Amino acid sequence: MGRSSENASEKIGMRKMNLRNLLVVTGLSLLPLYAEDPAGKELSMLESGGQALIVRSAAVGSPRTAFRKWFMPPAAAEFERLTADTFDGQRSYELSDFFNTSLILVGAQQPDRGITAFYSPWQDAILLVRTEGRGTDRRGAEFVFLTGETFRGEKFADSLEPVTPKEAPLSVTLWRVYSATLAKFNSLFPEKGVPDLSGLTKDLDRAAEFRHIRLRSAARTLLAKKLMTEPYREGLANCLIALRALRRGEPEVLKKVFGARDEAGLAGMIEKIPQSVRKNIEPVYSLVSKDSALFAYLNPGAPRFIFIVAVDKTGRFALEWFDINESGTLLKAWEDAK
């Protein structure tokens, strides 16, 4: 017995609403959507984004398995060859870190193909995937893994700036690379564009490009391990103190930990971020020295919300938090204030 068009439209509407609610919470960046075509490009973009969220979640724990399932066999084999040296047994800490800190971008979509990307501003690296197939059955047919500089058309200079920023504060560095990368992605893969990666793969030395990406991922791993060593036990303790305070979100605890250096009142405004997000945040960045430390936290399920904590030589904590989707606005405000 056939279904009425009203029932079909209602089901499409429910699918859209459920996906949209999921993607808003997790921070998926979508290009402007097609309001007049709920069963076409808008639904394709939402479905592609939802599919990518599932892949990213699986890739945090087991990137090899996740991409064997999502990629078509030729692309899966190429991905395994490219990333083989990052694995220690079944684990790849470098790839897990990349997916743990990445946001998902969805670009040009056609009925049987589209562009999806995973971008980590913490590594300033982007994995772009051209998918083929329809609906949730789409699979990765082709990919390219690039440094942010190469993707944006900039010169790569072996910079560890996103890992150990010197030119600007960590937050500003993240705003810069994210806003510039998102702008470039939107220009290359607009909503009515063609899902084609050929412009990014011409004359590309994929192995050399991935080695550049590994410079930063390896540096991040070393910094994380440094925090666990005996000379930095106090740094580790401070990292956990801040983590517990942010997860609990209790005003008296936040004031006790961050009140001494909270001129902007950010600790008091932390309730704007849902407790369901805050309770699952984890450390994703540490930079410690003898007399200071810098930590950052996010919830891998909602990586748009970032918390940065600085500890000075007197042991006072300072808190900064933001929604990285507001990077363009935040960067402009910072530059105007200089």
N, C-alpha and C positions, 0 to 999 in steps of 0.2 A: 504494500500500500504506500503510495507516494506521500512525501511530506509537503506541507504547504509552504509557500515562499515566506509567509509570516513566521512560521516556526524556524525555518532555515535562517532568516535574518536575525531572529532572536538569539539563536545559538551562536551565530557569528558575533553578535554584539556581546554576548557573555564571554566568549573566548577573548575578544579584544579587551574587555574590561579586566579580566583576570590577568592577562599578560601585561597590560599597562600598569596595573597595581604592582605586580612583581617588579617590573623594570624601573618604575619610579623609585621604589625603596632601594633597589640594588644600585641604582645610579647609571643605568645603561644610557649612553648618549645616542639619541636617534636624530636623524635629520628631520625637518618639518614633514609632517605626515599628511597623507591624502584623506581629508575629511569626506570628499565626495565619492570615494571608492573604497568602502569598508571591506569589500571582499577581494580587493586587488592589492595595490602596492603597500597600503598601510598594513594590511594583515600579513603580507609577506615580510615586511620589515619587523613587525612584532614577533612573528614566528621565528625568523632568523635570529633575532636577538635572544629570544627565549631558549632556542636550541644552543646558542653559543654560551649562555649562562650554565647550562647543564654540562657542556663540554669543559668549560673553565673549572667548574667545581670538581669534576672528575680528574682533571689534569693536575690540580694541586697535589693530589695524593699519588696519582699514577699517570704521568703524562704519556708514557709509551702506550699503555692500554687505551687511554682516552682517544688518542689520535689514530690508533689502529682501527678503532670502531667508527670514528667520524670521517676520516679521510678515505678516499678511494684508494685501492691497492697501490697504484704507482706513486701517488702523493705520500701515502703512509710510508712506503719504502724509502723515498727520498728524505722524509722528515727524520726517520730513524738513522739514516746515514749521516745526515748533517749534525744531529745532536748526540751521536753515539758517545763521544768523549766526555759528555757531561754526566754520564751515568756511573754510579758506584753500585754495582749489582743491579737491583731493580729500581733504585732511587736516583733521581737527578735533583739535587738540592737547587741547582741553578734554575732549571725549568720550573720547579715547584715554586720558587720565589717569584719568578716572572709571572706565573698565572695567579699566584696569591695576591699580587699587588696590581694586577692589570684591570683596566676598564674596557668595556666592549663598545666598539663603534660599528654602526650598521650604515652602509652606504647604498649605492645604486642597486636597485632590485628589478629583475624582470621575472616573468612567470616561471622560468625554469633555471634561473641563475641569479647570483647576487654577490655582493662584497661584504664580508664581515672582518673585523680586525680586533685584535687584543693589543692594548697599549699600556705599558707600565711606565709611568713618569719617573719611577724610582730607579729604573735601569735606562730610561729614555730609549726604549726599544719597542718595535712594533711588528707583530706577526699579522700579515694580511692574507686572507683566504678568499679564493673565488670558489663559490659553491655551485653545484649543479643538482637538478632534481626539483621536485615540487613539494611545497608545504614543509612539514616537519621531516620529510624523507630526504631533504637536501643533504649532500655530502661534500666534503672538501675535495675539489678536483685539482687545485693548484694553490701554492702558497709562496710567499716570499717573506723572509725574516730580515729586518733592517734596523740599523741604528736610527734614532730619531733624526740625526743630522742628515743621513743619506736620504731618508724619506722626505725631509723638508727641503732638500736641495742645498744643504749647507756642507761645508768641508769638515770632515771628521779629523780631529787633531789629538786623538788618544786622551781625550778629556775625561777626568773622573768627577767633573763638576756636579753632576746629579748625586754622586755618592759622598763626596767630601767637598761641599760647596765653599768657595772662597770669594767669589765675585759678588755674591748676594746671600742673604739668609736662605736657609733650606726651603722655607715656605715660598719665597719669591722664585727660587729656582724651579720648584715644582709648578708654580703658576705659569712661568714663562714657557717651559717645554710643553705643558699640556695644552695651553691655549693656542700655541703656534702649531702643534701637531693636529689638533682638532680643526683648525682653520684650513690647513693643507688637505686634510682628509675630505672635508666638505667641498673643497674646490676640485679635487680630483674625482670624487665619486658623488656628484650631486644626485638629488632624488630622481631626476629624469635622465641620469647619465648611463653610460654603458659599463657593465661589470667586466672590466678588462684590466689585467695587471701587467700587460706587455710593456707599458711605458716605464715600469719600475724594474723590469728584469733585463732589459737590453744592456749588454756589456757588463753585467753584474758578476763579480766574483763572489759567489754565495759563501764559499768556505771562509774567505778573508773577512767578509762582512760579519759572519757569525763569530769569528775570533774577536772582532771589535766588541760585539755585544758581550762576550764572555769576560772581557776586561772588567766591566762594571759588575757583572753578576758575581764574579770571583772576589772582587773587592768587597762587595756587600757580605759575602759569606765570611771573609776574614774578619771584618768588623764585628759580626755577630759572635764569632768564636772568641774574639778578644774580650768581649764582655764577660765571658764565662771563665776567664783565667783568674788566678789568685790575686794578682795586683789590683784587680778592678772589682773586688767583692763589694765595695761600697757603692760603686756604680750600678752593679746588678741589683743591690738592695733598693737604691733610689728608683731604678726602672720599675721594680715591682710595687713600690709604694705608690708611685704615680698611676700605675695600671689599676691597682685595687681602688684607688680614689675615683678614677674615671669610670670604672665599671659600676661602682655603687651609686655614684652621682648624688650622694647625700650632702645637702648644703653645708652642714657643719664640718664634714670631712674635707670637702673641697676648699672651704675657707682656711682650714688648718694647714692643708698641704700647699695651696697655691696663693693664699691671701697676701703674703708678704710682697709679692711682685705681680699684682693683678690690677694695675691701674685702669685697664679697659673694662674690667668686670666680666671677663670672658668665662671665668669659672661659674659665676652666677647665672650665666645664660646657657649653660650646657644642657639644661632641660629641654631646649629646643630640638635637640637630637633625640629621637626615640630611644627609650631605655632598652628596647629590644635590639637596637643596634649597638649601644654602648656596652651591654653586658657581655658581648662576644668579641670585643676588640682584643687585639694581641699586638705585641711589639713587632715592628717590621723594619726598624732602623735604630742603630746605635752608633754614636761617635763619642768615645770616652777618652779623657786624658787625666793627668794627675789632679788637676784642679777644676775641671768642668766636665759636663756631659750633655749630650743632646740625644733625645729619644723620640721616636714617632710610633704611633699606633693607628691601626685601622681594623675594621671588621672585614675579613675577606669576602663576606657575603654582601657587603655594602661599602666598597672601597672608595666611594666618593667623599665620605666623611673622614677627615684626617685630624689627628690630635698630635701636636708637637710639644714636648716638654724640655725645657732647658734648666739645668742645675748649675748654679755658679759655685765658686770656690768656698763660699760661706755656707753652702748647703741649702740655699733658698731656691724654690721651684718657681718657674714661670710657665704659664700655659698659653698655647695658641691653638685654635681649632678653626676649621673652615670646611666648606663644601667645594671640592675641586672643580665642580661644574661651574662655579662662579669665578674661575681663574681670570678670565678676561677683565671683569669688573675689578677684582682685587688687585690685579697687576697695574691697572690704570690708576687706581687710587694710590698705590704705593709710589709709582713714578711721579704722580702729581705732587706728592708730599715731599719729595726729595729736595 
